[in-house]
Amino acid sequence: MTGGPGASIAERLAAAEPAQRRPLSGLIERLARLDLLAGARVGGRAIGVAALAETAVLGVTEDSRRVHAGSLFVALGGEHVDGHEYVAAALAAGASAAIVERPLPDVAVAQLVVTDGRRALAEAACWWYEDPSQRLGVVGITGTDGKTTTSYLAVAALEAAGVRTGMLGTAGLRIGGVDEPNPEHVTTPAAPDLQLALRAMLRAGDAAGVVETTSHGLALDRVAGIAYDAAILTNVTHEHLDFHGTWEAYRAAKLRLFERLAARRPASKPLDWPRLAIVNADDPSAGLFAAVGREAGARVLTYGTDETADVRALRVEEDVRRLAVTLVAPSGERQVALRLAGRFNAHNALAVVALGEGLGLDPAAVARGLEGVTGVPGRMDRLDVGQPFGVVVDYAHSPAALEKVLDLLAPIAAARGGGLIAVFGSAGERDRAKRPLMGRIAGERCRLVVLTDEDPRGEDGDAIVDEIASGAVAGGRRIGRDLLLIRDRRAAIEAAIARARLGDVVLLAGKGHERTILTADGPIPWDERAVALEILGEAGYGGPDAPGA
């Protein structure tokens, strides 16, 4: 496998793996400098840390199933699984050393004892992959909604301005000009995978990388050690309270991206970018994010419709083919004609214009890049195979996102003399509080709501659907009449399409670009777009030459 021209993402990642064993001395120094190192042991015997300095490693992982000869295994504590229980298995698989938060006297492996396992994992990954973010311009994008679209727009703008750019995000990966779908359901991967991807970008000739940076990735320190140059906030709304506990904790996790701007090391970067904090001025938390950015020493640029915004939309006009945004920025007034549906995408474009302003990019090149984006996988994907009603696939899986998409589609349906039909569910083992909220949003806006599985995981799927249904009932829907509970997602889509009338718009929400449905028995292959097209075909619409087929 190679990482040369024409190589796949997997081949580029494999080619970026270091091939030489390295002594632990450099990592030991790094962990000690960060006050993470508490001691060293071999089995039940305490030893000096220096005694492990020459221990050689050939890789870093927190997954015992990925351990090979020479691996450094990092044991992480967890709510469901404790990595310390797998250190013996890692030793048996060939691990040369382990990082632990508590000594394991019964395991005869060299152990570095640390105070924070997750932070130590991130720093170990940075050390092993030789800090690729130090030599890349790194743009971090966080927010409840809009991260993926903003990432695609940012890559397009940077590329148009002559900056070859990679991307790591929810819907796709881009390394060295090669784009592939992201097969995982995790936006911000574990620290070793993240650092490997950044290293692969660097080796493939990318000068910059755009990283979707989630609240999970921030709270779990997966992104610790990344030398971010720019942080972008899209918005902060209700999401992931199952993990964070409170909305305030969720927001605090996102603030850590802006705090990380202060941690950027002084090593010179080829692009010599300034530190930037780019904030949605229309978000209620804008002032807090801007303040944290300033405290981190970054230049703050705001965007939106607020009169005080540095990059401000003066006018937004939408028709069936484009979204025309007239804006004013420090470099002057201009219009950008986006080929994306949804007025909310004006904000995503404004964020990227602000990024270009902060980096000193050619405004005309930024506009050219934005205007060249024709779509984002799983976002407002309209399927048209000749049916007399609309079908749209979108990733919307939070209350705010669902509300935005339905409010966008409502006037389209009304103009065609129809109404809205929504098919969606909610992820199992995730934020339960949002379920009735999403149900009510759909119930108040749709003539028909069909509730189904999204990713039930190990949770009772019937219970999930019932929780969403309670909100839909409160929003005016009636079970069995205009509120259908159909767990099987294909059957749910079939029911929605069978009941669609002339002029209706059917929204298939929650899966978007994803290629599996996660269940207690494992992942089930799934392609929402393909399934919807099959069902439309079975209903007598389309063919090989139909538009959208």
C-alpha positions as CSV (number, residue, x, y, z in Angstrom):
1,M,0.0,0.0,0.0
2,T,1.3,3.5,-0.8
3,G,0.4,7.0,-0.2
4,G,1.2,8.2,-3.8
5,P,-1.1,9.8,-6.4
6,G,-4.3,7.9,-6.8
7,A,-4.1,6.3,-3.4
8,S,-7.2,5.8,-1.3
9,I,-7.7,7.4,2.1
10,A,-6.9,4.1,3.7
11,E,-3.7,3.8,1.8
12,R,-2.7,7.3,2.7
13,L,-3.4,6.6,6.3
14,A,-1.4,3.4,6.2
15,A,1.5,5.2,4.5
16,A,1.6,7.8,7.2
17,E,2.1,5.4,10.1
18,P,5.7,5.7,11.5
19,A,7.7,2.6,10.8
20,Q,10.5,3.0,13.3
21,R,10.5,2.1,17.0
22,R,11.0,5.1,19.3
23,P,12.2,5.2,22.9
24,L,9.8,6.5,25.5
25,S,12.2,9.1,26.7
26,G,10.6,11.9,24.5
27,L,7.1,11.0,25.7
28,I,8.3,10.8,29.4
29,E,9.7,14.3,29.1
30,R,6.5,15.6,27.5
31,L,4.3,14.1,30.1
32,A,6.5,15.4,32.9
33,R,6.5,18.9,31.4
34,L,2.7,18.9,31.4
35,D,2.6,17.6,35.0
36,L,0.8,14.5,33.9
37,L,3.4,12.0,35.1
38,A,2.9,10.4,38.5
39,G,5.5,7.6,38.5
40,A,6.5,4.3,36.9
41,R,6.2,0.6,37.8
42,V,6.8,-2.8,36.5
43,G,4.1,-5.1,37.9
44,G,4.1,-4.5,41.7
45,R,7.5,-2.8,41.8
46,A,7.9,0.9,41.8
47,I,10.8,2.1,39.7
48,G,12.3,5.4,38.6
49,V,10.8,6.9,35.5
50,A,14.2,7.1,33.9
51,A,14.4,3.3,33.9
52,L,11.7,3.2,31.2
53,A,13.3,5.9,29.0
54,E,14.8,3.4,26.5
55,T,11.7,1.2,26.3
56,A,10.9,1.1,22.6
57,V,7.4,1.5,21.2
58,L,5.9,1.0,17.8
59,G,2.5,2.7,17.9
60,V,0.0,4.2,20.4
61,T,-3.5,2.9,21.0
62,E,-6.3,2.9,23.6
63,D,-8.0,-0.1,22.0
64,S,-6.6,-3.5,23.1
65,R,-7.9,-5.1,19.9
66,R,-5.5,-2.9,17.9
67,V,-2.4,-3.8,20.0
68,H,0.5,-5.3,18.1
69,A,4.1,-6.0,18.9
70,G,5.7,-2.9,20.4
71,S,2.5,-1.0,21.0
72,L,2.1,1.5,23.8
73,F,-1.3,0.8,25.3
74,V,-3.2,3.6,27.1
75,A,-5.7,2.4,29.7
76,L,-8.7,4.7,30.0
77,G,-11.3,4.6,32.7
78,G,-14.9,4.7,31.5
79,E,-18.5,4.5,32.5
80,H,-19.1,1.2,30.8
81,V,-15.6,-0.2,30.0
82,D,-12.4,0.3,32.0
83,G,-9.3,0.0,29.9
84,H,-7.3,-1.1,32.9
85,E,-9.0,-4.5,32.7
86,Y,-7.5,-5.0,29.3
87,V,-3.8,-4.2,30.1
88,A,-3.0,-7.9,30.6
89,A,-4.6,-8.7,27.2
90,A,-2.5,-5.9,25.7
91,L,0.6,-7.4,27.2
92,A,-0.2,-10.8,25.7
93,A,-0.7,-9.2,22.3
94,G,2.8,-7.7,22.4
95,A,2.5,-4.3,24.1
96,S,5.9,-3.1,25.3
97,A,4.5,-0.6,27.8
98,A,1.2,0.8,29.2
99,I,0.0,4.2,30.4
100,V,-2.3,3.7,33.4
101,E,-4.1,5.9,35.9
102,R,-3.7,3.4,38.7
103,P,-0.8,0.9,39.1
104,L,-1.5,-2.7,38.2
105,P,0.6,-4.9,40.5
106,D,-0.5,-8.1,38.9
107,V,0.5,-7.2,35.3
108,A,4.2,-7.5,34.5
109,V,4.4,-4.7,31.9
110,A,6.2,-1.4,32.1
111,Q,3.7,1.1,33.3
112,L,3.8,4.9,33.2
113,V,1.3,6.1,35.8
114,V,-0.4,9.4,34.9
115,T,-2.9,11.7,36.5
116,D,-5.2,12.1,33.5
117,G,-5.3,9.1,31.1
118,R,-7.3,10.9,28.3
119,R,-5.0,13.8,28.2
120,A,-2.0,11.5,28.3
121,L,-3.4,9.5,25.3
122,A,-3.7,12.7,23.3
123,E,-0.2,13.8,24.1
124,A,1.2,10.3,23.4
125,A,-0.6,10.4,20.0
126,C,0.9,13.9,19.3
127,W,4.3,12.6,20.3
128,W,4.1,9.4,18.2
129,Y,2.9,11.2,15.0
130,E,5.3,14.0,15.5
131,D,2.9,16.9,16.1
132,P,1.6,17.3,12.5
133,S,-0.7,20.2,13.5
134,Q,2.5,22.2,14.2
135,R,3.1,22.2,10.4
136,L,-0.5,22.6,9.2
137,G,-2.8,25.5,9.4
138,V,-5.7,24.1,11.5
139,V,-9.2,25.4,11.5
140,G,-11.5,23.9,14.2
141,I,-15.3,24.2,13.7
142,T,-17.7,23.6,16.5
143,G,-21.4,24.1,17.0
144,T,-24.6,22.2,17.4
145,D,-25.6,22.6,13.7
146,G,-23.8,23.6,10.6
147,K,-20.4,22.2,11.3
148,T,-20.3,19.9,8.3
149,T,-21.6,22.4,5.7
150,T,-19.3,25.1,7.1
151,S,-16.4,22.6,6.8
152,Y,-17.1,21.9,3.2
153,L,-17.4,25.6,2.4
154,A,-14.2,26.4,4.3
155,V,-12.3,23.7,2.3
156,A,-13.6,25.1,-0.9
157,A,-12.7,28.7,-0.1
158,L,-9.2,27.8,1.1
159,E,-8.6,25.7,-2.0
160,A,-9.8,28.4,-4.3
161,A,-7.4,30.8,-2.5
162,G,-4.5,28.5,-3.3
163,V,-4.3,26.7,0.1
164,R,-4.4,22.9,-0.4
165,T,-6.6,21.7,2.4
166,G,-7.6,18.4,4.1
167,M,-10.7,17.8,6.1
168,L,-11.8,15.5,8.9
169,G,-15.6,15.6,9.6
170,T,-18.9,13.9,10.0
171,A,-19.7,13.3,6.4
172,G,-16.3,12.9,4.8
173,L,-12.6,12.8,4.9
174,R,-10.3,14.7,2.6
175,I,-6.5,14.0,2.4
176,G,-4.3,15.2,-0.4
177,G,-7.2,16.1,-2.7
178,V,-8.9,12.7,-2.3
179,D,-12.4,12.7,-0.8
180,E,-14.2,9.7,0.7
181,P,-17.3,9.3,2.9
182,N,-16.6,9.0,6.6
183,P,-17.7,5.4,7.5
184,E,-17.9,6.0,11.2
185,H,-20.6,7.6,13.4
186,V,-17.9,9.6,15.2
187,T,-17.1,13.1,14.1
188,T,-14.0,13.7,16.2
189,P,-12.2,10.3,16.4
190,A,-9.9,9.1,19.2
191,A,-6.7,11.0,19.5
192,P,-4.4,8.5,17.7
193,D,-6.7,8.3,14.7
194,L,-7.1,12.1,14.6
195,Q,-3.3,12.6,14.7
196,L,-2.7,10.0,12.1
197,A,-5.2,11.8,9.8
198,L,-3.4,15.1,10.3
199,R,0.0,13.5,9.6
200,A,-1.4,11.9,6.4
201,M,-2.7,15.3,5.3
202,L,0.8,16.7,5.8
203,R,2.5,13.9,4.0
204,A,0.1,14.2,1.1
205,G,0.9,17.8,0.5
206,D,-1.9,19.6,2.4
207,A,-1.0,22.9,3.9
208,A,-4.1,23.2,6.1
209,G,-6.7,21.0,7.7
210,V,-10.3,21.7,8.6
211,V,-11.4,19.7,11.7
212,E,-15.0,19.4,12.8
213,T,-14.5,19.6,16.6
214,T,-17.3,18.2,18.6
215,S,-18.2,18.8,22.3
216,H,-17.4,15.1,22.9
217,G,-14.0,15.5,21.3
218,L,-13.3,18.5,23.4
219,A,-14.6,17.2,26.7
220,L,-12.8,13.9,26.3
221,D,-9.5,15.6,25.3
222,R,-9.3,13.9,21.9
223,V,-8.1,17.2,20.4
224,A,-5.6,18.0,23.2
225,G,-2.3,18.9,21.7
226,I,-3.7,20.2,18.4
227,A,-2.2,23.6,17.5
228,Y,-5.4,25.2,16.3
229,D,-5.0,28.5,14.4
230,A,-8.7,29.3,14.0
231,A,-11.8,28.4,15.9
232,I,-15.3,28.9,14.4
233,L,-18.6,28.8,16.3
234,T,-21.7,28.1,14.3
235,N,-24.3,28.0,17.2
236,V,-25.1,26.4,20.5
237,T,-28.5,24.9,20.9
238,H,-30.0,21.8,22.7
239,E,-28.0,18.6,22.1
240,H,-26.0,15.9,23.8
241,L,-27.3,16.6,27.4
242,D,-27.1,12.8,27.9
243,F,-23.3,13.2,27.9
244,H,-22.8,16.6,29.3
245,G,-25.6,16.7,31.9
246,T,-26.5,20.3,31.5
247,W,-26.7,22.8,28.7
248,E,-24.1,25.0,30.5
249,A,-21.7,22.0,30.6
250,Y,-22.3,21.4,26.9
251,R,-21.5,25.0,26.1
252,A,-18.4,25.0,28.3
253,A,-17.1,22.0,26.3
254,K,-17.4,24.0,23.1
255,L,-15.7,27.0,24.7
256,R,-12.6,24.7,25.2
257,L,-11.9,25.0,21.5
258,F,-11.5,28.8,21.9
259,E,-9.5,28.3,25.0
260,R,-7.2,26.0,23.0
261,L,-6.2,28.9,20.8
262,A,-4.1,30.1,23.8
263,A,-2.3,26.7,24.0
264,R,-1.0,27.0,20.4
265,R,2.8,26.4,20.7
266,P,5.2,29.1,19.4
267,A,6.8,26.8,16.8
268,S,6.7,28.5,13.4
269,K,4.2,27.3,10.9
270,P,4.7,27.4,7.1
271,L,1.5,29.4,6.6
272,D,2.2,31.7,9.5
273,W,-1.5,32.2,10.2
274,P,-2.8,34.5,12.9
275,R,-4.9,33.1,15.7
276,L,-8.6,33.7,14.9
277,A,-11.8,33.4,16.9
278,I,-14.8,33.5,14.6
279,V,-18.2,33.8,16.3
280,N,-21.8,33.8,15.2
281,A,-23.0,37.3,16.4
282,D,-26.6,36.1,16.3
283,D,-26.1,33.3,18.8
284,P,-27.1,34.2,22.4
285,S,-23.7,32.9,23.6
286,A,-21.7,35.0,21.1
287,G,-20.4,37.4,23.8
288,L,-19.0,34.6,25.9
289,F,-17.2,32.9,23.0
290,A,-15.8,36.2,21.8
291,A,-14.5,37.0,25.3
292,V,-12.8,33.6,25.6
293,G,-11.2,34.1,22.2
294,R,-9.8,37.5,23.2
295,E,-8.4,36.0,26.4
296,A,-6.7,33.4,24.3
297,G,-4.9,36.1,22.4
298,A,-6.9,35.6,19.2
299,R,-8.3,38.2,16.9
300,V,-12.1,38.0,17.1
301,L,-14.3,38.3,14.0
302,T,-18.0,38.1,14.2
303,Y,-20.5,37.3,11.5
304,G,-24.3,37.3,11.1
305,T,-27.2,39.7,10.7
306,D,-26.5,41.7,13.9
307,E,-25.6,45.3,13.2
308,T,-22.4,44.9,15.1
309,A,-21.1,41.9,13.1
310,D,-17.8,42.3,11.3
311,V,-19.1,40.2,8.4
312,R,-22.8,41.1,8.0
313,A,-25.5,39.9,5.7
314,L,-27.3,42.9,4.2
315,R,-29.8,40.8,2.2
316,V,-30.5,37.1,1.6
317,E,-32.6,36.1,-1.4
318,E,-33.6,32.5,-2.2
319,D,-35.0,30.8,-5.2
320,V,-35.1,27.2,-6.4
321,R,-31.6,27.4,-7.8
322,R,-29.5,29.6,-5.5
323,L,-29.1,31.5,-2.3
324,A,-27.9,35.0,-3.0
325,V,-26.2,36.7,0.0
326,T,-25.3,40.4,-0.2
327,L,-22.8,41.0,2.6
328,V,-20.5,43.7,3.9
329,A,-17.0,42.8,5.3
330,P,-13.9,44.7,6.3
331,S,-12.7,44.3,2.7
332,G,-15.9,45.7,1.2
333,E,-19.5,44.9,0.0
334,R,-20.2,42.0,-2.4
335,Q,-22.7,39.3,-3.3
336,V,-22.1,35.5,-3.1
337,A,-24.5,33.3,-5.0
338,L,-24.6,29.9,-3.2
339,R,-25.9,26.8,-4.8
340,L,-27.2,25.5,-1.6
341,A,-30.8,25.3,-0.3
342,G,-31.8,26.9,3.0
343,R,-31.4,30.4,4.3
344,F,-29.5,29.1,7.3
345,N,-26.6,28.3,4.9
346,A,-26.1,32.1,4.6
347,H,-24.6,32.0,8.1
348,N,-22.4,29.1,7.2
349,A,-21.1,31.0,4.3
350,L,-20.6,34.2,6.3
351,A,-18.4,32.2,8.8
352,V,-16.1,31.2,6.0
353,V,-16.0,34.8,4.6
354,A,-14.9,35.9,8.1
355,L,-12.2,33.2,8.1
356,G,-11.0,34.5,4.7
357,E,-11.0,38.1,6.1
358,G,-9.0,37.0,9.1
359,L,-6.4,35.1,7.1
360,G,-6.1,37.8,4.5
361,L,-7.3,35.6,1.6
362,D,-8.4,37.1,-1.7
363,P,-12.1,37.9,-1.3
364,A,-12.8,37.1,-4.9
365,A,-11.2,33.6,-4.5
366,V,-13.2,33.0,-1.3
367,A,-16.4,33.9,-3.1
368,R,-15.5,31.7,-6.0
369,G,-14.9,28.8,-3.7
370,L,-18.2,29.2,-1.9
371,E,-20.1,29.5,-5.2
372,G,-18.5,26.3,-6.4
373,V,-20.0,24.1,-3.7
374,T,-23.1,22.3,-5.2
375,G,-24.0,20.2,-2.2
376,V,-22.9,18.5,1.0
377,P,-23.5,14.8,1.5
378,G,-26.8,14.1,3.4
379,R,-27.7,17.8,3.7
380,M,-30.8,19.0,2.0
381,D,-30.4,16.3,-0.7
382,R,-33.5,16.6,-2.9
383,L,-34.5,13.4,-4.7
384,D,-36.4,14.0,-8.0
385,V,-37.3,11.0,-10.1
386,G,-40.5,12.5,-11.5
387,Q,-42.8,12.0,-8.5
388,P,-45.4,14.7,-7.9
389,F,-44.2,15.5,-4.4
390,G,-40.8,16.4,-3.0
391,V,-38.4,14.1,-1.1
392,V,-35.5,15.5,0.9
393,V,-32.8,13.6,2.8
394,D,-31.2,15.6,5.6
395,Y,-29.0,14.8,8.6
396,A,-31.1,17.0,10.9
397,H,-31.0,15.2,14.3
398,S,-31.4,18.0,16.9
399,P,-34.5,20.1,17.7
400,A,-33.0,23.3,16.2
401,A,-31.9,21.5,13.0
402,L,-35.2,19.8,12.5
403,E,-37.1,23.1,13.1
404,K,-34.8,24.9,10.6
405,V,-35.3,22.4,7.9
406,L,-39.1,22.1,8.3
407,D,-39.4,25.8,8.4
408,L,-37.5,26.0,5.1
409,L,-39.6,23.3,3.4
410,A,-43.0,24.6,4.6
411,P,-43.3,27.5,2.2
412,I,-42.1,25.3,-0.7
413,A,-44.8,22.7,0.1
414,A,-47.4,25.5,0.6
415,A,-46.5,27.1,-2.8
416,R,-47.2,23.7,-4.4
417,G,-50.5,23.3,-2.6
418,G,-49.2,20.5,-0.3
419,G,-48.0,19.9,3.2
420,L,-45.1,18.4,5.1
421,I,-44.4,14.8,6.0
422,A,-41.5,14.0,8.4
423,V,-39.9,10.6,8.9
424,F,-37.3,10.6,11.8
425,G,-36.3,9.0,15.0
426,S,-33.7,9.7,17.8
427,A,-30.5,8.0,18.7
428,G,-30.5,5.5,21.5
429,E,-28.2,5.9,24.5
430,R,-28.1,9.6,23.7
431,D,-29.9,12.8,24.8
432,R,-33.4,11.8,25.8
433,A,-34.6,15.3,26.6
434,K,-34.6,16.3,23.0
435,R,-37.0,13.6,21.9
436,P,-40.3,15.1,22.9
437,L,-39.0,18.5,21.7
438,M,-38.4,17.1,18.2
439,G,-41.8,15.4,18.3
440,R,-43.5,18.6,19.1
441,I,-41.6,20.6,16.4
442,A,-42.7,18.0,13.8
443,G,-46.2,17.7,15.2
444,E,-46.8,21.4,15.0
445,R,-45.5,21.7,11.4
446,C,-46.4,18.5,9.6
447,R,-49.6,17.0,8.3
448,L,-48.1,13.6,8.9
449,V,-45.3,12.4,11.2
450,V,-43.8,9.0,10.9
451,L,-41.6,8.0,13.8
452,T,-39.0,5.3,13.3
453,D,-35.6,3.9,14.3
454,E,-32.5,6.1,13.9
455,D,-29.7,4.3,15.8
456,P,-31.4,2.5,18.8
457,R,-28.1,0.9,19.9
458,G,-28.9,-1.0,23.1
459,E,-31.9,1.0,24.2
460,D,-35.5,-0.1,23.8
461,G,-36.5,1.3,20.4
462,D,-40.2,1.3,21.3
463,A,-39.5,3.5,24.3
464,I,-37.5,5.9,22.1
465,V,-40.4,6.2,19.6
466,D,-42.9,6.7,22.5
467,E,-40.9,9.5,23.9
468,I,-40.8,11.3,20.6
469,A,-44.5,10.6,20.1
470,S,-45.4,12.3,23.4
471,G,-44.2,15.6,21.9
472,A,-45.9,15.0,18.6
473,V,-49.2,14.4,20.4
474,A,-48.7,17.6,22.3
475,G,-48.1,19.3,18.9
476,G,-51.5,18.1,17.7
477,R,-50.9,14.8,16.0
478,R,-53.0,11.6,16.7
479,I,-51.5,8.2,16.8
480,G,-52.8,5.9,14.1
481,R,-54.1,8.8,12.0
482,D,-51.5,11.5,11.3
483,L,-48.9,10.1,13.6
484,L,-47.5,6.6,12.7
485,L,-45.1,4.6,14.8
486,I,-43.1,2.3,12.5
487,R,-39.8,1.0,13.9
488,D,-38.6,-0.5,10.6
489,R,-37.1,2.5,8.8
490,R,-37.7,1.2,5.3
491,A,-41.3,0.5,6.1
492,A,-41.6,4.0,7.6
493,I,-40.3,5.6,4.4
494,E,-42.6,3.4,2.3
495,A,-45.6,4.5,4.5
496,A,-44.6,8.2,4.1
497,I,-44.3,7.9,0.3
498,A,-47.5,5.9,-0.1
499,R,-49.4,8.7,1.8
500,A,-47.7,11.6,0.0
501,R,-50.1,13.8,-2.0
502,L,-49.6,16.2,-4.9
503,G,-47.3,19.1,-3.7
504,D,-46.3,17.5,-0.4
505,V,-42.7,17.5,0.7
506,V,-41.4,14.4,2.5
507,L,-38.4,15.0,4.8
508,L,-36.3,12.0,5.7
509,A,-34.3,13.3,8.7
510,G,-31.6,12.0,11.0
511,K,-29.5,9.7,8.9
512,G,-28.3,11.9,6.0
513,H,-24.9,10.6,4.9
514,E,-24.6,7.7,7.3
515,R,-24.2,4.2,6.0
516,T,-25.4,2.1,9.0
517,I,-28.1,1.9,11.6
518,L,-26.6,1.0,15.0
519,T,-28.5,-1.7,16.9
520,A,-27.8,-3.8,20.0
521,D,-26.7,-6.6,17.6
522,G,-24.3,-4.4,15.7
523,P,-24.5,-2.1,12.7
524,I,-27.0,-2.7,9.9
525,P,-26.0,-1.4,6.4
526,W,-28.1,1.6,5.4
527,D,-28.1,4.2,2.7
528,E,-31.1,6.6,3.1
529,R,-30.8,8.1,-0.3
530,A,-30.6,4.7,-2.1
531,V,-33.4,3.2,-0.1
532,A,-35.7,6.2,-0.8
533,L,-34.9,5.9,-4.6
534,E,-35.7,2.2,-4.5
535,I,-39.0,2.9,-2.8
536,L,-39.9,5.6,-5.3
537,G,-39.0,3.2,-8.1
538,E,-41.2,0.5,-6.6
539,A,-44.0,3.1,-6.5
540,G,-43.7,3.6,-10.2
541,Y,-41.6,6.7,-10.4
542,G,-38.3,7.3,-12.2
543,G,-36.0,5.1,-14.1
544,P,-32.4,5.2,-15.1
545,D,-32.7,8.5,-16.9
546,A,-34.9,10.2,-14.3
547,P,-33.4,13.4,-12.7
548,G,-31.8,12.6,-9.3
549,A,-31.6,8.8,-10.0
